[in-house]
Amino acid sequence: MSTKQGTAPCKTGTCGTCETAVLGGSVDHRDSILTADEQAANDTMMICVSRAERGCGKLVLER
């Protein structure tokens, strides 16, 4: 489900290669792949463009 940092081909949140499991925290989703329901579930994120949501003290991702 995840890829090594820097190997995603698009770096724009449109290919899904960098999809990474979210183990804890809240994500500010900025990709164009996940549906609104998938974003709300907060189970995965595209690490090339998404980030921790404002006020999220810690975002924990799968290695």
ZALOLO-731969 format. One record per atom (N, C-alpha, C): x, y, z; residue in one letter. Coordinates in pm, whole numbers, padded with zeros to 5 digits, always signed. Example, Ala and Ser with C-alpha at 12.3 -4.5 7.8 and 13.67 -1.06 7.14 Angstrom:
<nodes>
+01319-00569+00780A +01230-00450+00780A +01320-00330+00780A +01285-00225+00708S +01367-00106+00714S +01290+00003+00787S 
</nodes>
This chain:
<nodes>
+00081-00119+00000M +00000+00000+00000M +00086+00126+00000M +00208+00117+00046S +00291+00238+00047S +00412+00219-00042S +00484+00327-00064T +00603+00324-00149T +00715+00399-00079T +00836+00378-00121K +00948+00451-00063K +00935+00599-00096K +00973+00681-00002Q +00966+00826-00022Q +01044+00866-00146Q +00979+00948-00229G +01047+00999-00346G +01033+00915-00471G +00964+00800-00464T +00953+00716-00582T +00817+00726-00651T +00724+00802-00597A +00594+00819-00662A +00612+00898-00790A +00555+00850-00900P +00580+00915-01028P +00513+01051-01047P +00398+01074-00987C +00327+01198-01022C +00356+01316-00928C +00365+01290-00799K +00388+01393-00697K +00280+01501-00696K +00161+01466-00750T +00050+01562-00753T -00079+01505-00696T -00074+01384-00641G -00193+01323-00582G -00292+01271-00683G -00242+01231-00800T -00333+01183-00903T -00310+01038-00945T -00203+00974-00900C -00176+00837-00947C -00203+00731-00840C -00193+00765-00712G -00220+00669-00605G -00102+00585-00563G +00013+00601-00626T +00130+00520-00596T +00176+00538-00451T +00163+00657-00398C +00214+00685-00263C +00110+00665-00154C -00003+00602-00185E -00107+00579-00084E -00048+00506+00036E -00068+00561+00154T -00009+00509+00277T -00116+00499+00385T -00110+00392+00462A -00207+00372+00570A -00186+00474+00681A -00295+00527+00733V -00292+00620+00846V -00327+00540+00971V -00237+00540+01069L -00258+00467+01193L -00313+00556+01303L -00292+00686+01292G -00341+00778+01394G -00330+00922+01348G -00417+01007+01400G -00417+01148+01364G -00522+01180+01259G -00529+01306+01222S -00628+01353+01124S -00556+01410+01003S -00607+01375+00884V -00542+01412+00758V -00615+01526+00688V -00538+01619+00633D -00588+01722+00542D -00563+01664+00402D -00667+01602+00345H -00654+01536+00215H -00651+01638+00103H -00548+01628+00018R -00532+01721-00095R -00516+01647-00227R -00548+01517-00226D -00537+01437-00348D -00668+01443-00427D -00666+01387-00546S -00787+01380-00628S -00828+01236-00655S -00780+01144-00573I -00809+01002-00593I -00914+00950-00494I -00895+00978-00366L -00987+00925-00265L -01123+00995-00275L -01229+00915-00258T -01364+00973-00256T -01384+01047-00124T -01489+01123-00115A -01520+01195+00009A -01538+01096+00125A -01601+00982+00098D -01619+00881+00203D -01486+00821+00247D -01397+00796+00151E -01265+00742+00185E -01183+00843+00263E -01193+00970+00226Q -01123+01074+00301Q -01177+01083+00443Q -01308+01076+00458A -01370+01084+00590A -01331+00965+00678A -01311+00849+00617A -01270+00730+00693A -01130+00747+00751A -01047+00830+00686N -00913+00862+00737N -00824+00739+00753N -00843+00638+00665D -00764+00515+00673D -00636+00522+00592D -00637+00600+00484T -00518+00613+00400T -00503+00758+00354T -00384+00790+00305M -00359+00923+00250M -00255+00914+00141M -00252+01013+00054M -00150+01024-00050M -00042+01116+00007M +00071+01058+00047I +00172+01134+00119I +00244+01238+00035I +00226+01234-00097C +00294+01333-00180C +00228+01471-00170C +00099+01475-00136V +00030+01605-00133V -00049+01631-00005V -00093+01526+00065S -00173+01545+00186S -00083+01562+00306S -00140+01611+00415R -00061+01640+00534R -00148+01629+00658R -00088+01651+00774A -00164+01651+00899A -00261+01769+00898A -00382+01743+00945E -00482+01849+00955E -00441+01950+01061E -00475+02075+01040R -00443+02180+01137R -00497+02140+01274R -00416+02150+01375G -00454+02113+01511G -00425+01968+01545G -00384+01890+01447C -00349+01750+01471C -00210+01748+01533C -00201+01702+01653G -00072+01701+01723G +00028+01604+01665G -00022+01490+01611K +00069+01387+01562K -00004+01304+01457K +00060+01285+01344L +00008+01199+01238L +00097+01076+01232L +00037+00958+01250V +00112+00833+01252V +00079+00754+01125V +00182+00721+01049L +00166+00648+00922L +00232+00512+00929L +00181+00420+00846E +00243+00289+00834E +00376+00304+00763E +00473+00228+00806R +00606+00231+00742R +00608+00158+00614R 
</nodes>
